[in-house]
Amino acid sequence: MLLKDWMRTAEIDDAVLAERIGDISIFGVRKLRFRQRGPSIRVAARIEEISGGMVRAADLEPIKPARAFAEAAS
């Protein structure tokens, strides 16, 4: 399950999750929620623990931007 979906279901906002994880900012949680960056191993483990296994490390992988047409053609 994606982090943003779990957070919506569990009715948890960025600030609450950041506090539960510890050593991560609200902005850092937001980046994870929108898959703009990946977590450290510790943060991934904490999220899996907090979510009861609903959000796994593989669900936290960042979205890779599409390559530009010029790059794809070369």
N, C-alpha and C positions, 0 to 999 in steps of 0.2 A: 504494500500500500504506500502511496506517496505521502510524504510528510505533511503537505498542505491538506490533503484529504483527511488524514488522521487528526490533525489539529482541529479541523472544522468539526469532525464527528465528536471529538473529545471536548470541544469548546474551550480550547487552550490557545492563548495568544502568544505572540513572540516573547513578551516580557516574562510570562509565567514559565515558558519552556526554557528560556535562557537561565532563569533562576534555578530551575530543577536540574539542568545539565551542569551548571557551574562553569566558571572560566570561559564563558562565551558571551558576547554582547548581544543585545537585541538585534542589532544590524547583522551580526553573524548568523543568527537564527533565520532572519529574513532571507539572507543569501542562500541558505540551505533550503528553505521552504520553496523558493522559486528556482532552485537547482542552478544557481549561478556559480556556485563553487561546491566542492566536495568537503566532507568533514574529515577531521583527524580520526585515527582509529579509536581514540578514547571517546570522542564525541559521538561517533557512530555507535559504539557499544552502549553509551549512556542513553541514546535515543531508542535503541532497540529495547533496553531494559525498561525505560519509562513507558514506552508504548506497549509493553507486554508482548513484544515480538511482532507486533503488527507492522512496524516500519523496520525494514532490514537494511543493512549497509548497501546492498545493491540498489535499493530504492532511492538512495541519497546521491547517486552519481550525477554529476552536473550534465546539463544538456550541452552537447558540442555544437558550436555554431556551424551553419552550412558553409561549405567552401564557396568562394566567389567563382563565377563562371570561368574567368580567366585561369584560375588555379586548376579547375577541373579539366580544362581543355589541354593543359600542358602535360 
